[in-house]
Amino acid sequence: MAITEQQVQEALKQLTDPNTRKDFVATKSARHIKIEGDRVSVDILLGYPAKSQIEPIRQMVTQQLRSIPGAGQVSVNVQMKIISHAVQRGVKLVHGIKNIIAVASGKGGVGKSTVAVNLALALAAEGATVGVLDADIYGPSQPTMLGIRGRPESRDGKSLEPMEGHGLQAMSIGFLIDVETPMVWRGPMVTQALEQLLNETKWRDVDYLIVDLPPGTGDIQLTLAQRVPVTGAVIVTTPQDIALIDARKGLKMFEKVGIPILGIIENMSTHICSKCGHEERIFGEGGAERMGKDYDAEMLGALPLDIKIRQHADSGKPTVVSDPDGSVSEIYKQIARRVAVKIAEKAQDHTAAFPKIVVQNT
């Protein structure tokens, strides 16, 4: 008895993609099902970067299709394709960037910049082209964390070439000023600087631009919300009540301006003793999870307070590159895949597909 396409579809419906938490038919990932006699072939197209997941998913789908009665040779091809997704209404996409992710916190000192750079490196490790924009004009930290020195070039005298570190494209006011020079600027100058750093950098086909925001809900956050095409925001907090109060303000600000919240990351969730390995929740417990439930936002992951994370960031080689196979890097990669999945589930942006109409006299 010949195998039918319906049998293949039903078999694929039984499988759950561990990253989307849905089956491959529901997410429209299963494409080009071909049946020739007892031979079955299918393409699985993932809308998120998942280099580490391609082989496990291929094996899982292959095994499932082989279980169909009468199935002989099975061929499964797994690929990934990252596209542009919808942003706030009335804001145009930035040339060379498909998706912009804002990493924010209500208050300082919660490790937001460390989370931002490791999230960027985790997305890159999973196969995406990633950029980092350091939007903290008063306290830029990405040049140190990425171990980048020097000044950006301007080949045409108008735009800046992004700096590079660990495979990431990066831009920061920190590349343009002396390390000890304070930025004694008022709000309008700061927001103008942010727009110039974003729009006058020659980003090269970036799938995800991570924007490391300064803490709070001031001028820079408002500029980003109104003039920068943000696909979604990630809120970083600690479990401590004081941090959570401010994190809630940050979350509500993005909601008010129509930027979707991709999820919440709880940093310094547990403290791991470097001497004995004892784990203790010194800042409280379950705060980010409760906040997520209150605002219907996903808890993306919890990261430990570990001296190595700080040492790696200070040395210019963040954890995801210093210890790529370690447990903390694995948490970052899980968070990165989940952030990318949440973006992939959003409506696509088709503006780039429309032809430009040029009227000219001939």
Secondary structure, 3 states (H helix, E strand, C coil): CCCCHHHHHHHHHCCCCCCCCCCCCCCCCEEEEEEECCEEEEEEEECCCCCCCHHHHHHHHHHHHHCCCCCCCEEEEEEECCCCECCCCCCCCCCCEEEEEEEECCCCCCCHHHHHHHHHHHHHHCCCCEEEEECCCCCCCHHHHCCCCCCCCCCCCCCECCEEECCEEEEEHHHCCCCCCCCCCCHHHHHHHHHHHHHCECCCCEEEEEEECCCCCCHHHHHHHHHCCCCEEEEEECCCHHHHHHHHHHHHHHHHCCCCEEEEEECCCCEECCCCCCEECCCCCCHHHHHHHHHCCCEEEECCECHHHHHHHHCCCCHHHHCCCCHHHHHHHHHHHHHHHHHHCCCECCHHHCCCCCCCCC
